[in-house]
Amino acid sequence: MDESAQSLSRRHFIRSAGSFAAAGLASARATGVYIALDSQDRVGNASVRWAVAELKQILTERGLNVILCETAAQASSGSLCIVAAGSNSNVAGAILSQSRLTVAEVPEALAVVPARMENKNVLLVCGHDSRGLVYGLLDLADRVQNSGEPLTALMIQNPFAEQPSNTVRSVTRLFTSDVEDKPWYNDREMWPRYLSVLATQRFNRFNLALGIGYDFIRRVTDAYFLFSYPFLLSVPGYNVHSPQLPDSERDSNLRMLKFISEQTVARGMEFQLGLWMHGYEWIDSPKANYTIEGITKENHGHIAVMLCACYYRSVRPSAA
């Protein structure tokens, strides 16, 4: 346990937490706001660093000077320091103990606790895991963004701990029409904002569904992404393709899918791709705008395996 954590007594905690708001508001205006994230903390992965960056950006946009550091000890005397940590870390354990709060040993559990440490106002944001910590940091960012006085939003006087009621909280977005859906699918400015909103509202999974426009492959008119693989990649040695689709657009589709999946994972959410249809011959469909060539009943099984393997090697995002 570090020295600053050891110096926090129960009586000191109660006395200092009561004056947290009044003291913190004035000092933070003068010295700025520190955000401490220990690079050695077991839950401090890429998604947590993204959430810290989101909080920093919102605080900066609201006119506050924000300084990033690794520990509260590096913050200046009298300042406000937001400490982002795993709930099992030394500093979180000390503050939680003195506040008599417990963070549940379940995924996505979190706590937010005000305290005083070494003449500094500290706001502990901790999570049982990375996603819990992300939610805690985004909760602060949301408070600041929607408050008339950003510093007041950080002067939380009553500590709280939370855990999810639902294990899976998912949103599905369907691609069913090249006319209606290609604009949003290819919008690189929209996706980061959209996925940030989902993470802030504590969705933990995003599902992109392709080929769901038809339950059966009869009377097909709009066939974009219906049999999805040839719209994303080519398989060496097999000329499976849609003759109406330029190779450049196919390659662009794959790059965009990778971008969407990576942006999802960067926010601590799971990315799931739903491929609804594996048929490749449109029946009674003389007006289909896209067709598939190079695959037959004889080679369908082998090519399908090759397509799946190529897809997963090309698209599957790294773990959060």
C-alpha positions as CSV (number, residue, x, y, z in Angstrom):
1,M,0.0,0.0,0.0
2,D,1.5,3.4,-0.9
3,E,2.2,6.2,1.6
4,S,-0.7,8.4,0.5
5,A,-3.2,5.5,0.9
6,Q,-1.9,4.7,4.4
7,S,-2.3,8.3,5.5
8,L,-6.1,8.2,5.0
9,S,-7.9,7.5,8.3
10,R,-11.6,6.9,8.7
11,R,-12.1,10.1,10.7
12,H,-10.1,12.1,8.3
13,F,-12.1,10.7,5.4
14,I,-15.4,11.7,6.9
15,R,-14.2,15.2,7.8
16,S,-12.5,15.8,4.4
17,A,-15.3,14.3,2.3
18,G,-17.8,16.8,3.8
19,S,-15.7,19.7,2.7
20,F,-14.7,18.2,-0.6
21,A,-17.0,20.3,-2.8
22,A,-16.2,23.7,-1.3
23,A,-12.5,23.3,-1.2
24,G,-12.2,21.5,-4.5
25,L,-14.1,24.1,-6.5
26,A,-11.9,27.0,-5.7
27,S,-8.6,25.1,-5.9
28,A,-9.4,23.4,-9.2
29,R,-10.1,26.7,-10.8
30,A,-6.7,27.9,-9.8
31,T,-4.6,24.8,-10.4
32,G,-6.5,22.8,-13.0
33,V,-7.7,19.2,-12.8
34,Y,-5.3,16.2,-12.7
35,I,-6.2,12.8,-14.0
36,A,-4.1,10.0,-12.6
37,L,-3.9,6.6,-14.3
38,D,-1.1,4.2,-13.2
39,S,0.3,2.6,-16.3
40,Q,1.0,-0.6,-14.3
41,D,-2.7,-0.9,-13.2
42,R,-4.0,-4.3,-14.4
43,V,-7.3,-2.8,-15.7
44,G,-5.7,0.2,-17.5
45,N,-5.9,-1.0,-21.0
46,A,-6.4,0.8,-24.4
47,S,-10.2,1.3,-23.8
48,V,-9.5,2.9,-20.4
49,R,-6.9,5.2,-22.0
50,W,-9.5,6.1,-24.6
51,A,-12.0,7.0,-21.8
52,V,-9.4,9.1,-20.0
53,A,-8.8,11.0,-23.3
54,E,-12.6,11.5,-23.7
55,L,-12.8,13.0,-20.2
56,K,-9.8,15.2,-20.7
57,Q,-11.2,16.5,-24.0
58,I,-14.6,17.4,-22.5
59,L,-12.9,19.1,-19.5
60,T,-10.7,21.0,-21.8
61,E,-13.6,22.1,-24.0
62,R,-15.3,23.4,-20.9
63,G,-12.3,25.7,-20.3
64,L,-10.4,23.7,-17.6
65,N,-6.7,23.0,-17.6
66,V,-6.2,19.2,-17.5
67,I,-2.9,17.5,-16.5
68,L,-2.3,13.8,-17.0
69,C,-0.2,12.0,-14.4
70,E,0.4,8.5,-13.0
71,T,-0.4,8.9,-9.3
72,A,-2.1,11.4,-7.1
73,A,1.2,12.2,-5.5
74,Q,2.2,14.0,-8.7
75,A,-0.7,16.4,-8.5
76,S,0.0,19.9,-7.0
77,S,-1.1,20.7,-3.4
78,G,-4.7,21.9,-3.1
79,S,-5.6,20.5,-6.6
80,L,-8.4,18.2,-7.7
81,C,-7.1,14.9,-8.8
82,I,-9.3,12.3,-10.5
83,V,-7.8,8.9,-9.8
84,A,-8.7,6.2,-12.3
85,A,-7.8,2.7,-10.9
86,G,-8.8,-0.9,-10.7
87,S,-10.9,-1.6,-7.5
88,N,-8.2,-4.0,-6.3
89,S,-5.4,-1.5,-6.5
90,N,-3.8,-0.2,-3.3
91,V,-5.0,3.3,-3.6
92,A,-8.6,2.2,-4.5
93,G,-8.6,-0.3,-1.7
94,A,-7.7,2.3,0.9
95,I,-10.3,4.8,-0.1
96,L,-13.0,2.2,-0.5
97,S,-12.2,0.8,2.9
98,Q,-12.5,4.2,4.6
99,S,-15.7,5.0,2.8
100,R,-17.1,1.6,3.7
101,L,-18.0,0.9,0.1
102,T,-17.5,-2.5,-1.7
103,V,-17.1,-2.9,-5.4
104,A,-18.7,-6.2,-6.4
105,E,-16.5,-8.9,-7.9
106,V,-18.5,-9.0,-11.1
107,P,-17.8,-7.7,-14.6
108,E,-18.5,-4.0,-15.1
109,A,-18.9,-3.1,-11.4
110,L,-17.6,0.4,-10.5
111,A,-17.5,3.0,-7.7
112,V,-16.9,6.8,-7.5
113,V,-15.7,8.1,-4.2
114,P,-14.6,11.6,-3.1
115,A,-11.7,11.9,-0.6
116,R,-8.9,14.0,0.7
117,M,-5.3,12.8,0.4
118,E,-2.1,14.8,1.3
119,N,-3.9,18.1,1.1
120,K,-5.5,17.2,-2.3
121,N,-9.1,16.7,-3.3
122,V,-9.3,13.2,-4.8
123,L,-12.1,11.7,-6.8
124,L,-11.6,8.0,-7.1
125,V,-13.1,6.3,-10.1
126,C,-12.5,2.6,-10.0
127,G,-13.8,-0.5,-11.7
128,H,-13.6,-4.2,-11.1
129,D,-12.5,-4.6,-14.7
130,S,-11.6,-2.3,-17.6
131,R,-15.1,-1.9,-18.8
132,G,-16.3,-0.8,-15.3
133,L,-13.6,1.8,-15.2
134,V,-14.5,3.0,-18.6
135,Y,-18.1,3.5,-17.5
136,G,-17.1,5.4,-14.4
137,L,-14.9,7.8,-16.4
138,L,-17.6,8.3,-19.1
139,D,-20.1,9.0,-16.3
140,L,-17.9,11.9,-15.2
141,A,-17.5,13.1,-18.7
142,D,-21.3,13.0,-19.2
143,R,-21.8,15.0,-16.0
144,V,-19.4,17.6,-17.0
145,Q,-20.7,17.9,-20.6
146,N,-24.3,18.4,-19.4
147,S,-23.6,20.7,-16.4
148,G,-23.8,24.5,-16.4
149,E,-20.7,24.5,-14.2
150,P,-18.2,21.8,-15.1
151,L,-16.3,21.8,-11.8
152,T,-19.5,21.6,-9.8
153,A,-20.3,18.4,-11.7
154,L,-17.1,16.9,-10.3
155,M,-17.7,17.8,-6.7
156,I,-19.5,14.6,-5.9
157,Q,-20.2,14.4,-2.2
158,N,-21.9,11.1,-1.8
159,P,-19.8,8.0,-2.8
160,F,-21.6,5.3,-4.8
161,A,-21.0,1.8,-6.2
162,E,-22.8,0.2,-9.1
163,Q,-23.0,-3.1,-10.9
164,P,-25.1,-4.0,-14.0
165,S,-28.4,-5.7,-13.9
166,N,-28.2,-7.1,-17.4
167,T,-25.2,-9.0,-18.6
168,V,-25.6,-8.2,-22.3
169,R,-26.7,-4.7,-23.5
170,S,-26.5,-4.7,-27.2
171,V,-27.5,-2.6,-30.2
172,T,-27.9,-4.1,-33.7
173,R,-27.6,-2.0,-36.9
174,L,-28.9,-3.6,-40.1
175,F,-27.5,-3.1,-43.6
176,T,-30.3,-4.0,-46.0
177,S,-30.1,-1.5,-48.9
178,D,-27.2,0.0,-50.8
179,V,-29.2,3.1,-51.5
180,E,-30.2,3.7,-47.8
181,D,-27.3,2.2,-46.0
182,K,-24.1,2.7,-47.9
183,P,-23.9,6.4,-46.8
184,W,-23.8,5.6,-43.0
185,Y,-21.7,2.5,-43.5
186,N,-18.9,4.5,-45.1
187,D,-19.2,7.6,-42.8
188,R,-15.9,7.7,-40.9
189,E,-16.9,10.8,-39.1
190,M,-20.2,9.3,-37.8
191,W,-18.8,6.0,-36.4
192,P,-16.6,7.3,-33.7
193,R,-19.3,9.7,-32.4
194,Y,-22.0,7.0,-32.6
195,L,-20.0,4.3,-30.9
196,S,-19.0,6.8,-28.2
197,V,-22.6,7.5,-27.4
198,L,-23.3,3.7,-27.1
199,A,-20.3,3.3,-24.7
200,T,-21.4,6.3,-22.7
201,Q,-24.9,4.8,-22.3
202,R,-23.2,1.6,-21.2
203,F,-24.0,-0.7,-24.1
204,N,-21.4,-3.4,-24.1
205,R,-21.9,-4.9,-27.5
206,F,-22.5,-3.6,-31.0
207,N,-23.8,-6.0,-33.7
208,L,-23.6,-5.2,-37.4
209,A,-25.9,-7.4,-39.4
210,L,-25.5,-8.0,-43.1
211,G,-27.8,-9.8,-45.5
212,I,-30.8,-9.7,-43.3
213,G,-33.1,-8.0,-45.9
214,Y,-34.4,-11.4,-47.1
215,D,-35.6,-14.5,-45.3
216,F,-35.5,-16.4,-48.6
217,I,-33.5,-15.7,-51.8
218,R,-36.6,-15.3,-54.0
219,R,-37.6,-12.1,-55.8
220,V,-34.4,-10.4,-54.8
221,T,-33.9,-6.8,-56.0
222,D,-31.3,-5.2,-53.7
223,A,-28.6,-7.8,-53.2
224,Y,-25.8,-5.7,-51.8
225,F,-24.1,-7.6,-48.9
226,L,-26.8,-10.3,-49.2
227,F,-24.1,-13.0,-49.7
228,S,-21.6,-10.9,-47.9
229,Y,-18.1,-12.4,-48.5
230,P,-17.6,-11.3,-52.2
231,F,-18.5,-7.8,-51.2
232,L,-15.6,-7.8,-48.7
233,L,-12.8,-9.9,-50.0
234,S,-11.4,-12.2,-52.7
235,V,-10.1,-15.7,-52.1
236,P,-6.8,-16.6,-53.7
237,G,-7.3,-19.3,-56.3
238,Y,-11.0,-18.8,-56.6
239,N,-12.8,-16.2,-58.7
240,V,-15.8,-15.7,-56.6
241,H,-17.1,-12.2,-57.2
242,S,-20.0,-10.0,-58.0
243,P,-19.5,-8.7,-61.6
244,Q,-21.4,-5.5,-60.8
245,L,-19.0,-4.6,-58.0
246,P,-15.7,-2.9,-58.7
247,D,-12.7,-4.5,-56.9
248,S,-11.9,-1.1,-55.4
249,E,-15.3,-0.9,-53.8
250,R,-14.9,-4.4,-52.4
251,D,-11.6,-3.5,-50.9
252,S,-13.0,-0.3,-49.5
253,N,-15.8,-2.3,-47.9
254,L,-13.3,-4.5,-46.0
255,R,-11.3,-1.5,-44.8
256,M,-14.5,0.1,-43.5
257,L,-15.6,-3.1,-41.7
258,K,-12.2,-3.3,-40.0
259,F,-12.5,0.4,-39.0
260,I,-15.9,-0.1,-37.5
261,S,-14.8,-3.2,-35.5
262,E,-11.6,-1.5,-34.3
263,Q,-13.5,1.6,-33.2
264,T,-16.0,-0.6,-31.3
265,V,-13.3,-2.5,-29.5
266,A,-11.4,0.7,-28.7
267,R,-14.4,1.8,-26.6
268,G,-14.4,-1.4,-24.5
269,M,-17.4,-2.9,-26.3
270,E,-17.6,-6.3,-28.1
271,F,-18.0,-6.2,-31.9
272,Q,-20.2,-8.9,-33.4
273,L,-20.9,-9.4,-37.1
274,G,-24.1,-11.1,-38.1
275,L,-24.2,-12.8,-41.5
276,W,-27.8,-13.6,-42.1
277,M,-27.7,-15.2,-45.5
278,H,-25.4,-17.8,-47.1
279,G,-27.3,-18.4,-50.3
280,Y,-25.7,-17.2,-53.5
281,E,-28.2,-18.0,-56.2
282,W,-31.2,-15.6,-56.4
283,I,-34.3,-17.5,-57.5
284,D,-37.0,-15.8,-59.6
285,S,-35.0,-12.6,-59.3
286,P,-34.5,-11.1,-62.8
287,K,-34.1,-7.5,-61.4
288,A,-31.4,-8.2,-58.8
289,N,-28.9,-5.4,-58.9
290,Y,-26.0,-7.7,-57.9
291,T,-25.3,-11.3,-58.7
292,I,-22.6,-13.8,-57.6
293,E,-20.4,-15.7,-59.9
294,G,-17.6,-18.3,-59.5
295,I,-19.4,-20.5,-56.9
296,T,-21.5,-23.6,-57.7
297,K,-23.1,-26.5,-55.8
298,E,-20.0,-28.6,-56.4
299,N,-17.5,-26.1,-54.9
300,H,-19.8,-24.3,-52.5
301,G,-18.7,-26.1,-49.3
302,H,-15.0,-25.8,-49.8
303,I,-15.2,-22.1,-51.0
304,A,-17.5,-21.3,-48.0
305,V,-14.8,-22.5,-45.6
306,M,-12.1,-20.6,-47.4
307,L,-14.2,-17.4,-47.4
308,C,-14.9,-17.7,-43.7
309,A,-11.2,-18.3,-42.9
310,C,-10.1,-15.3,-45.1
311,Y,-12.7,-13.1,-43.4
312,Y,-11.7,-13.9,-39.9
313,R,-8.0,-13.4,-40.7
314,S,-8.8,-10.0,-42.3
315,V,-11.4,-8.5,-40.0
316,R,-11.4,-9.9,-36.5
317,P,-10.5,-7.0,-34.2
318,S,-7.9,-7.3,-31.4
319,A,-9.2,-7.8,-27.8
320,A,-10.0,-4.7,-25.8
